[in-house]
Amino acid sequence: MGKTRAAITGVQGWVPETKLTNHDLEKMVDTNDEWIQSRTGIKERRILRTPGWATSDMCAEAVKGLLEKTGVKPGEIDLIIVATVTADMVFPDTANTVCDKVGAKNAFGFDVNAACSGFLFALATGAQYVQNEVYNKVIVVGSDMMSSIIDYTDRNTCVIFGDGAAAVLLEPRKDGNGIVDFVLRGDGSGREMLHMKAGGSLKPASLETVAAREHYAWQDGKRVYVHAVKGMSGTCEEVLRRNKLTSDDVQWLVPHQANMRIIQSVAEHMHFPMERVMVNIERYGNTTAATIPLCLWEYEKQLKKGDNIILTAFGGGFTWGALYLKWAY
Ligand code: COA
C-alpha cells in the first residue's frame, strides 16, 4: 500500500444570481467596458444581494451541494475550514457558523485568513489532518463577499472584485492520487500595498474611519501586479523542479483569478499553453478565496483521474504559493 494522501473527492461552487456588468459600473464610476476588459479580462461579476445573507450562507450553499453530490452525510464531516477575508463577523469565525448551517454536528471549524491565497493555505492545512490519518472527511471552503468591503466609488478596486463560494471534500487515498507537495510563502511588508485601513485592533471603527471611507479594500494595484506575477511564477517553478516535472507533465494550471494579464504572464513564464489554464475571470472577477475552487468546479468534467494539476495564488499579506496535486477521480 502507498502512503496516505489527502485527495479532493468532490467540488461544488455557488455564486449569487445578481450580475454586476461592466456596463453597470460605467453608470457608477468613471470607467468603461473597454478599459476593464483590456486591463483585467473581466466582463461581469456576481454580487450577493439576498437580505440577511453573508459569507457563511454562500459557504453553506456550496457545502450542502457538495454533500448531496458526494453522498456524504453532515454528521460524517470531521472538520470545515473556511478561507475568507470577509467573515460574517470579526468573531466568531465563519467556519463554525457554516457547521451549524449545514448540520455538521460532529465537526469543528476554523477560518484561515490569507486573502487571495486563502484557499491554497486552507487546503494545505486541511490536507495535514487527512494525510496524517487524524480525520477522514475534511471540507475546505473558499468564499468571499467582496461586495461588503468594496468602495463602489473607487474605480481602482470596484471593477475587479465579486462574490462567490466553492468547497472541496478531502478524503484519504492510497493510490498515489491527492495532494503531493506545496510551497507557501509570505512577506508581511506587503501589507502596505493591499489592506483594509480600519476596523481592526490597529484602528477600530469610529465615526472618523467611516467618514474617511477606511472600511474598504485598498490596494496599490500596479505594485501588487508585479509581485503577483513574480510570486506565482516563482513558486510554480519551485514546485515543478522539486517534483522533477516540466510544464509538459502538467495537465492543468489553476491560477488565482486576479487579472487576466497576470494569469497570462504566469503561464508565459512557465511556458504553459493557455488551453490548459483554467480561466473564468470574465464571468466572476476576483472572488478572492473562492477563485481556485470555482475554477475546479467549472472544469471538473474535463479532469481525469491521475491528472497532474498545479494550483497557484497570490494575495494580501503578502501571501503566495503553489500546490501540486494528482486528481483523484
Ligand atoms: N477605469 C478606467 N480607468 C482607470 C480605472 C478604471 N476602472 N482604474 C484605473 N484607471 C486609470 C488610472 O487612474 C490611470 O490613469 P492615469 O494614467 O491618468 O493615472 C490609468 O487608468 C492606468 O492605471 P494603472 O493603475 O496603470 O492600470 P493598470 O494597467 O496597472 O491596471 C489594475 C490596474 C488594478 C487592473 C492592475 O494594476 C491590477 O490588476 N493589479 C493587481 C491587482 C490585484 O489583483 N489585486 C488583488 C489581489 S491578488
Boltz pocket constraint, residues with backbone or C-beta under 6 A from the ligand:
constraints:
  - pocket:
      binder: B
      contacts: [[A, 30], [A, 31], [A, 32], [A, 35], [A, 36], [A, 39], [A, 40], [A, 116], [A, 155], [A, 156], [A, 159], [A, 194], [A, 219], [A, 220], [A, 221], [A, 222], [A, 223], [A, 224], [A, 225], [A, 228], [A, 258], [A, 259], [A, 286], [A, 314], [A, 315], [A, 316]]
      max_distance: 6.0
